[in-house]
């Protein structure tokens, strides 16, 4: 064998070896759902109990805490299927995605529908939904592992970045869909982030408006989920500054939510003014998320939901 051919074969061997090593390292990352803050929700099984909403709910409500505290009262699997204000405000696209993710056979699930004024807002004319062009509107397969459509169309990082980001990530998406965010929470950092977040939402309030079509989509979402179990509408805690802005932006928000809840015979729990610690006035800190999830579970235990799974369990024993 000539030296040139030997060098070529050696280089090819090194290349193949590097590729195999990369796949071996990436496999657990991709199959474990650790690609980014969203991907794992599209590889997990269909859910029977679910949290829906925006990033406020994604970081603020832990399904594992609800499942443990509610002691098997509702069907699993449990999943936090909340994303961001950009991706999952209430609308036709999010409703379709939720419909794809709920187990068709589920009859005794628990569905926590997180609401806030921003998830019912629009920039531009009614009927125009920017999220239609995102993965929420475009992704047809929402329980596929690996989810090649998501990886090829919506995950834009080079493969080597997946390994680096996994090792150093400040965000960790848990298997139950809870998004854990690890950032500094000393008082100076929180004040600075809160001031920036408040400015962001002031700009939103100046450019957006309350959307009747998003409210209609929320009604349709609640009606759909009621077919699969119990629904509770929840307004999560926020900082005092953001709450004051929300009250100024949509002063009728709470009355609208109470009217919707009454019409659909579901509870509406308003925790917006509760003093839970946030990272930025909008998202709960990690310890506060656990404490709030436990409080929510405790309050849910006090509600007199009919046990829609009782007949199913009785039939299964016969």
C-alpha positions in Angstrom: 0.0 0.0 0.0 1.4 3.4 -1.0 2.0 6.0 1.7 -0.6 8.3 0.1 -3.3 5.7 0.2 -2.4 4.8 3.8 -2.7 8.5 4.8 -6.1 8.7 3.0 -7.4 5.6 4.7 -6.2 6.9 8.1 -7.9 10.2 7.7 -11.1 8.5 6.6 -10.9 6.3 9.7 -10.4 9.3 11.9 -13.4 11.1 10.3 -15.6 8.0 10.7 -14.5 7.6 14.3 -15.1 11.2 15.1 -18.6 11.0 13.6 -19.4 7.8 15.6 -18.1 9.5 18.8 -20.2 12.5 18.1 -23.3 10.4 17.6 -22.6 8.5 20.7 -22.3 11.7 22.7 -25.3 13.4 21.0 -27.6 10.3 21.3 -28.4 10.7 25.0 -28.8 14.5 24.5 -31.3 14.2 21.6 -33.1 11.1 22.8 -33.3 12.6 26.3 -35.0 15.7 25.0 -32.3 18.1 26.0 -31.9 19.9 22.8 -33.4 23.2 23.8 -36.2 24.7 26.0 -39.0 23.2 23.7 -37.8 20.0 22.0 -38.5 17.6 24.8 -42.2 18.4 24.8 -42.4 17.2 21.3 -40.7 13.8 22.0 -42.7 12.9 25.2 -45.7 10.6 25.1 -49.2 11.9 24.7 -50.5 13.4 27.9 -53.6 12.8 29.9 -53.1 15.8 32.3 -51.5 19.0 31.1 -50.5 22.6 32.0 -50.9 25.0 29.1 -49.9 28.7 28.8 -46.9 30.8 28.1 -43.4 30.9 29.7 -45.0 32.2 32.9 -46.6 28.7 33.3 -43.7 26.8 31.8 -41.4 28.0 34.6 -44.0 28.4 37.3 -45.9 25.1 37.5 -44.3 21.8 38.1 -46.4 18.8 37.0 -44.4 16.4 39.2 -45.4 18.4 42.3 -49.1 18.3 41.2 -49.0 14.6 40.5 -47.4 13.8 43.8 -49.7 16.0 45.9 -52.9 15.0 44.2 -52.1 11.3 44.9 -53.3 9.6 41.7 -56.6 11.5 41.6 -56.1 12.3 37.9 -54.8 10.3 34.9 -51.2 10.6 33.7 -48.9 11.0 32.0 -48.6 14.7 33.2 -47.0 17.3 31.0 -46.3 21.1 31.1 -47.1 22.0 27.5 -46.5 25.7 27.9 -44.0 27.6 25.7 -43.6 31.4 25.3 -45.7 34.4 24.7 -44.4 34.3 21.1 -45.2 30.7 20.5 -48.2 29.8 22.7 -50.7 32.6 23.2 -54.2 31.3 22.8 -55.2 30.9 19.2 -56.1 28.3 16.5 -52.4 27.1 16.2 -51.9 26.5 19.9 -55.3 24.8 20.2 -54.4 22.4 17.3 -51.1 21.5 19.0 -52.9 20.9 22.3 -55.4 18.6 20.5 -52.6 16.6 19.0 -50.8 16.2 22.4 -53.8 15.1 24.5 -54.3 11.3 24.7 -57.6 10.6 22.8 -58.6 8.1 25.5 -58.1 10.5 28.4 -61.3 11.0 30.4 -60.1 11.9 34.0 -57.2 14.2 33.3 -56.4 17.6 35.0 -55.8 20.5 32.7 -54.4 23.7 34.2 -55.1 26.6 31.8 -52.8 29.5 32.7 -54.2 32.9 31.6 -52.9 36.4 31.6 -53.7 39.6 29.5 -50.8 39.1 27.2 -51.8 35.6 26.0 -55.1 37.2 24.8 -53.5 40.0 22.9 -52.6 40.7 19.3 -50.5 43.1 17.2 -52.4 43.9 14.1 -55.8 42.9 12.8 -58.0 40.1 14.3 -57.5 36.7 12.7 -53.8 37.3 12.0 -51.7 35.0 14.2 -47.9 35.2 14.0 -47.4 31.9 15.8 -49.0 30.1 12.8 -45.6 30.3 11.2 -43.7 28.8 14.2 -43.3 25.2 15.3 -46.6 25.6 17.2 -48.5 26.2 14.0 -46.4 24.0 11.7 -45.3 20.9 13.6 -47.7 18.0 13.0 -45.8 15.3 15.0 -45.7 16.3 18.7 -44.8 12.9 20.3 -42.0 11.5 18.2 -38.6 10.6 19.6 -36.3 11.6 17.9 -38.5 14.3 16.4 -36.7 14.7 13.1 -39.0 17.4 11.8 -38.3 19.6 14.8 -34.6 18.9 14.6 -34.3 19.7 10.9 -36.6 22.7 10.8 -36.7 24.4 14.2 -33.4 23.5 15.9 -30.8 25.8 14.2 -27.7 25.2 16.4 -24.7 23.3 15.0 -24.5 19.9 16.4 -21.4 20.6 18.5 -23.3 23.4 20.2 -25.8 21.0 21.5 -23.1 19.3 23.6 -21.6 22.5 24.8 -25.0 24.0 25.6 -26.1 20.9 27.4 -23.0 21.1 29.6 -23.4 24.8 30.4 -27.1 25.4 30.1 -28.9 27.8 32.3 -32.2 26.3 31.1 -33.1 22.7 31.7 -36.4 21.2 30.3 -37.5 18.4 32.6 -39.2 15.3 31.3 -42.5 16.5 32.6 -42.2 19.7 30.6 -41.2 22.0 33.5 -38.6 24.5 32.4 -36.0 25.1 35.1 -34.1 28.3 34.7 -30.8 28.7 36.7 -30.0 32.4 36.9 -28.8 34.7 39.7 -31.4 35.8 42.1 -29.6 38.3 44.3 -31.6 41.5 44.9 -29.6 43.7 42.5 -29.9 41.2 39.6 -33.7 40.7 40.2 -34.3 44.5 40.3 -32.4 45.0 37.1 -34.2 42.2 35.2 -37.5 43.4 36.6 -37.0 46.9 35.3 -36.0 45.6 31.9 -39.0 43.2 31.8 -41.4 46.0 32.8 -40.1 48.1 29.9 -40.6 45.3 27.5 -44.2 44.9 28.6 -44.9 48.6 28.5 -43.9 48.5 24.8 -46.2 45.5 24.3 -49.1 47.4 26.0 -48.5 50.3 23.6 -48.4 48.1 20.5 -51.0 45.4 21.2 -54.7 45.2 22.0 -57.1 42.8 23.6 -58.1 40.2 21.1 -61.7 38.8 20.9 -60.5 36.1 18.6 -57.9 34.9 21.1 -60.6 34.9 23.8 -62.7 32.8 21.5 -59.7 30.4 21.1 -59.4 30.2 24.9 -63.1 29.3 25.1 -62.6 26.6 22.5 -59.5 25.3 24.4 -61.3 25.0 27.7 -64.3 23.3 25.9 -62.0 20.8 24.2 -60.0 20.0 27.4 -63.3 19.5 29.4 -64.0 16.5 27.2 -60.9 14.8 28.7 -61.2 15.7 32.4 -61.2 18.6 34.8 -60.2 22.1 33.8 -59.0 24.9 36.1 -58.1 28.3 34.9 -55.2 29.9 36.8 -53.6 33.3 36.9 -50.1 33.0 38.2 -48.3 35.4 40.6 -46.3 38.3 39.2 -44.5 41.3 40.5 -46.4 44.3 41.7 -45.2 46.5 38.9 -46.2 44.1 36.1 -49.6 43.5 37.8 -50.3 47.2 38.0 -49.5 47.5 34.3 -51.7 44.5 33.4 -54.6 46.1 35.4 -54.1 49.3 33.4 -53.7 47.5 30.1 -56.8 45.2 30.4 -58.9 46.4 33.4 -61.7 44.0 32.4 -59.4 41.0 32.3 -60.5 39.3 35.5 -64.2 39.9 34.9 -63.8 38.3 31.4 -62.0 35.3 33.0 -64.7 34.9 35.6 -67.4 35.1 33.0 -65.7 32.5 30.9 -65.1 30.2 33.8 -68.7 30.5 34.9 -70.0 29.8 31.4 -67.9 26.6 31.2 -68.4 25.6 34.8 -64.7 25.5 35.6 -62.9 27.1 38.6 -60.8 30.3 38.1 -58.0 30.7 40.7 -56.4 34.2 40.7 -52.9 34.2 42.4 -51.7 37.3 40.6 -51.1 39.4 43.7 -49.7 36.6 45.8 -46.1 37.4 47.1 -44.0 34.7 45.4 -40.5 35.6 44.4 -39.7 36.1 40.7 -36.6 36.3 38.7 -37.8 39.3 36.6 -41.3 40.3 37.8 -42.8 37.8 35.4 -41.3 34.3 36.0 -41.2 32.5 39.4 -37.9 31.6 40.9 -37.2 27.9 41.1 -38.0 27.6 44.9 -41.1 29.8 44.4 -42.2 27.5 41.5 -42.1 24.5 43.8 -43.9 26.3 46.6 -46.5 27.7 44.2 -47.1 24.3 42.6 -47.6 22.8 46.1 -50.1 25.6 46.9 -52.0 25.1 43.7 -52.2 21.3 44.4 -53.4 22.0 47.9 -56.1 24.3 46.6 -57.1 21.8 43.9 -57.6 19.2 46.6 -60.2 21.4 48.2 -62.3 21.7 44.9 -65.2 19.3 44.5 -64.4 18.0 41.1 -66.6 15.1 40.1 -64.6 11.9 39.7 -65.1 11.3 36.0 -62.8 8.2 36.1 -64.8 6.4 38.7 -67.1 4.6 36.2 -64.1 3.7 34.1 -62.2 2.2 37.0 -65.3 0.3 38.2 -65.8 -1.1 34.7 -62.2 -2.2 34.6 -62.7 -4.2 37.8 -65.6 -6.2 36.4 
